[in-house]
Amino acid sequence: MISAIILTKNEEKNIVDCLESLKWCDEIVIIDDNSEDRTVEIAQKFGAKIFKHSLDDDFSKQRNFGLKKAKGDWILFIDADERIAEELKNEIENVISSQILLQQNLRGFYIRRTDILWGKKLKHGETGNIKLLRLAKKNFGKWEDKVHERWRVKGPVGELKNPLIHCPHQTISEYLTEINFYTDIRANELHKEGVRIYWMSIILYPAGKFMLNYFIKKGVLDGLPGLIVAILMSFHSFLVRGKLWFMNSKNE
C-alpha cells in the first residue's frame, strides 16, 4: 500500500492537477495549514483524507505529522505544485513490488525533479540537477530542519530514473512572496542557533551564488528564465543573511 502526503496552504490553483496525478495511490493524505480558499473542499471531492494542522514555520514537523497519519507501507511526499507523470507512476509501482528491491533491502528512493517555469523546462542552474528523497518506507526515518527540510531515512536508498514534474510560482510576485516567507523561517532558525553574520558575507555569498548558478552550472543556457532564477536565488541568499544581521543587531 502506498500513501501520498501533500502539505497545503491555499493551493486552490494547484491542487486539482496534483491530485489528478495521484489517483493511482492507495491513499492520499492532506495536511492543511488552515487554508482560506477551496483547497480542502476540492481535496475532499477526490476522496483525500484531510487533517488540519498549523505549520508554525516548521515544515519538518508538518511532514512528520503526515507520516503519523498515513497508513501505507510506502510513503510518497509530493508538493501541491508537483505532478507525477505516467512514467514515474509506473516506475514507482514496479520498483516497490520488485524482487530486486527485496534483495537489496532498499528503504527509499531519490527522485529527480524537473522545473517548468514560465513555459520553459529548466535543465541547468540550481534547479537543473535536483534529486529529492521523496519515496520511502514509513517507519525508517523522519524529516529534519524547519525549512529546506530533508528526510533522513535509515538504511540503503536507491534512485528512480523518471522525474517529478515541478511547476512552481508562475509569476515573479509569487516567487518573491515565497522567497520572503522561506527566508523569514531560515533567518529565524539561524538566529536561534546563535549564528553570526558579517557584512562581507551579505555581499559576497549572493554574488558567488549567482556566478555558480548562472555560469558554472550553466543557467545561462536556459535563456531569460535561467537568468531570472539565478538572480532570484541570489536574492534569496541575500535576504537570509540580511534578515539574520538585522535580528542579531537588535540584540546587541
Stockholm file with secondary structure:
# STOCKHOLM 1.0

chainA/1-252         MISAIILTKNEEKNIVDCLESLKWCDEIVIIDDNSEDRTVEIAQKFGAKIFKHSLDDDFSKQRNFGLKKAKGDWILFIDADERIAEELKNEIENVISSQILLQQNLRGFYIRRTDILWGKKLKHGETGNIKLLRLAKKNFGKWEDKVHERWRVKGPVGELKNPLIHCPHQTISEYLTEINFYTDIRANELHKEGVRIYWMSIILYPAGKFMLNYFIKKGVLDGLPGLIVAILMSFHSFLVRGKLWFMNSKNE
#=GR chainA/1-252 SS CEEEEEEESSCTTTHHHHHHTTTTSSEEEEEECCCSSSHHHHHHHTTCEEEECCCTTCHHHHHHHHHHHCCCSEEEECCTTEECCHHHHHHHHHHTTCHHHHHHTCCEEEEEEEEEETTEEECSSTTTTEEEEEEEETTSEEEESSSSCEEEESSCEEECSSCEEECCCCSHHHHHHHHHHHHHHHHHHHHHTTCCCCHHHHHHHHHHHHHIIIIITCGGGGHHHHHHHHHHHHHHHHHHHHHHHHHHHHTC
#=GC SS_cons         CEEEEEEESSCTTTHHHHHHTTTTSSEEEEEECCCSSSHHHHHHHTTCEEEECCCTTCHHHHHHHHHHHCCCSEEEECCTTEECCHHHHHHHHHHTTCHHHHHHTCCEEEEEEEEEETTEEECSSTTTTEEEEEEEETTSEEEESSSSCEEEESSCEEECSSCEEECCCCSHHHHHHHHHHHHHHHHHHHHHTTCCCCHHHHHHHHHHHHHIIIIITCGGGGHHHHHHHHHHHHHHHHHHHHHHHHHHHHTC
//
